[in-house]
């Protein structure tokens, strides 16, 4: 259920907002990987969640690109 809600929230965002969200997720992914390398990471499953959220954002960006190309 949590994934469906996250997808619905992301789908409501504009292209600029999706780009901002992607940047934020990439920063979080970097920080989590850094914490994992230094042994400070507590929630290991968060890496997987962030990676999947990045994939969701990229998928939505691609869908928006294809939709705008189809309209033109």
N, C-alpha and C positions, 0 to 999 in steps of 0.2 A: 504494500500500500504506500509505503514511504517513497518508493521509486516512481510510482505513478504521479504522486503529488509533485515530486521534484521535476519530472518531465513536463507537467502542466505549467509549473511556474516558469521554467525555462522557455517554453513555447510562447508564452505571453510577452517575452522580451523582444525589443527591437534589435536590429543588426548591430548597432553601436553598443547596446547594453550586453549583447552576447559576446562581443569582442572584449569588453571590460571584464565580464565574468570569466572568460578564457584566460585573460592575463592574471586575474586573481587566483584562479585554480592552478595555473602554472607556477606561480610564486609559492602557493601552499605546497604543491608537489615537491618543489625544490627544497623547501624548509623541512618537509617530512623526510625526504631522502637524506638530507644533511643530519637530521636528528638520528636517523637509523644508523648512519655511518659512525656517529660518535657515541652510540649506545644510549641516547637519551629518549628514544622513542618509546612511548607507553602504549599507544593504541595502534598496533601494527595494521589492523584492518582498515584504518583511515586511508592508507596509501591506495588500496584497491578502490575505495569509494571515490577518491579524488580522480583516479585514472579513468574510471567509468564516467564520472561527471564531465571530464574533458572530452571524452568520446561523444557524449550526449550533445554537448555544445557544438562540437565540430559537425555532427550530423545535422543539427538544426540549421547551422550556418549554410551547409551545403544545400539543404532543402530550400532555404530561402533564396539562395543564388539560382537554383534551377527554376524556382517558381517565377522569379523576376525575369529570367531569360525566356521563359515560355510566354510571358505576357508581351514581351517586346517583339 
